[in-house]
Amino acid sequence: MVLSPYMKSKSPRILVVEDDRSTRLLLGEALEEENHLSYLAEDGEAALALLKEHLKEIGLVLLDLSTPKLSPDELLRELRAMPGGESVPVVVVSGWSDVEERVLGLGVQGVIRKPIELDDLFEVAKKYAA
């Protein structure tokens, strides 16, 4: 989890669910540079624990489709079943060429393709977690 003690923000936090450590840390640091606080989860189970504890603070979930321990569709099902969870936007982050087909029916708000363009990341963060 990345939270800077000097950053005081009323804006919603962004939950980054990414199994690749370097990508996860890079996303957290990039979001912080743009004044977005984030929680970082290395797998679906860690993401679910953060959602259960901090759901009211989370304004956006960035979800990698290759996340271990709890599949993305299971995580989304759990999130949508939580009171208030049905309104939390989820954007998939993936390098898969057929990502749009894979997320049909999952109820996500969008897709950011890997390799990630920071402008795309910041646009999504601004749209959903500002």
N, C-alpha and C positions, 0 to 999 in steps of 0.2 A: 504494500500500500504506500502510495506517495502522497504525503500531505506536508506542505511547508508551514512551519509554525508562524512565519512572519506574514503569510497571506491570510487576510481576513476577507472572506467573500461570502456574499449572500446567494450567489448564483449556484444552481444545482451542480452537483459533482458528476463526473463521468466515470462509469465503471468500464475499465478496459479488461477484456477477457482474452488473453493471448498466451499460448503455451511457450512460445519462443521468448526466452528471457530478454535478449537484447532488443527485440522488437517491442516487447512490453515496456521496458524501461525507456526506450526512445519515445514511444507514444506518450508516456506519462510526462517525460521532460518537455516534449514539444507542447503538450497541452498546458503545462505549467507556465511555459514561456508566454503563452497567450492568456494567462490569468485564469485558467480553468483548473480547479482542483480535481484530483482523480483518485480513485481506488484502483489498484492493480490486482488482478487475479490470474494465477497461472493455470487454472483448470476450472471445470464446471462446478466442482464441489466448493472450491474457494469462492467462486462467484456467487453461488447460491447462499453461502454463509454471509457474505457481504450484503447481498440483497435483503436477506432476512433481518439483518441488524441495522441497515442504513437506507432502506427503501425510500423513506420520505425525503432523503437528501439527494437521491440519484435522479438526474434529469435525462440521462442518456446512457445506453449500454452499447459499447463497441464490442462486437462478438466475432471472434475467429471461428471458422467452421471446423477447424482441426483440433478443437479443445478436448483434452482427455478427461476421464473420470466421470463426466456427465455430458451426454451428447448435447449439441446446441438445441435440438428440438425438445429434449427433456428439460433443459434449463429454461427455455421459453415457456414450456407448459407450466413449470413451477412458478415462474415469474407472473404469468397471466392469471394464475390461480390465487395470487396474493391480493388482499384488499389494496387497491390502488395500483397494482402491478400491471393491470390491463392498459393503463395510459402511459406507461414508460416507453419512450421510443427506443427501438433497437435497430442499429445499423450493422450489417455484416461486413467484416473485413476479411478478404480472401484473395488468394492468388489463383484459385481454380478458374480455368477458362469457361466452365459451364456454371459459374456461381449463380447467375440469375435463375437458371432452371432449378438448381438445388434449393433455392430459398422460396420458390413458389409455394404458397400455402402456409408459410411460417408466420406471416403477419409482421414482417419487418418493414421498416420505413425506407430502407435503401441499402446500397452496397458501396463500399470503398474497395477498389481493387489494389492488390499488392503488385508491384512495389508501390507503397503509399506516397502519393503526392501530398505534401504538407498543406498546400492550399485547399485540397479536397477535405482533409481532416479538419482544418479550421472552419471551413464553410459549414460542415455538418455540426461541429461543436457550437458554432454561433447560432445556427438554425434551431437546434434542439435544447441547448443547455446554456443559453444566455440569460 
